[in-house]
Amino acid sequence: MTVIESTVEVNKPVAEVYAFLTNMNNHQQLMPENIYNWESTEDDARFTIQNMAKLAIRISNRVENQEIIAIPSEKAPFDVELKWTVADNGNGTTTAKHIISADLNMMMKMLASGPLQKLADHQTEKLKEILS
């Protein structure tokens, strides 16, 4: 399993960060420009990654003010789990961590690791930008 992580500190209380992340409609704002055909509800999102694949994901687990887990709702090119964890820093700020776990073979790992890391970093930076 390939695990890619990106962490950011957001200047908002944990409940506000969690509330934003728990709604898939908000995730479009976190996506890079190579994501298009976005459709979402509170629990599901479908989109196309330019020159790569179409993905449909749904939130499979929510732990209030702690974590949100999304998994593919349709067949994906590889098994993947998208997890956000949020932690209260005790001073009105929140540490948000985006963890992408993907079951990649050696060839896919070479091709996808870089773009997945860029995606995780992009999403955490956008989260900080939007909520700060």
Secondary structure, DSSP 8 states (H G I E B T S, - for coil): -EEEEEEEEESS-HHHHHHHHT-GGGGGGGS-TTEEEEEE-SSEEEEEETTTEEEEEEEEEEETTTEEEEEESS--SS-EEEEEEEEE-SSS-EEEEEEEEE---HHHHHHHHHHHHHHHHHHHHHHHHHH-
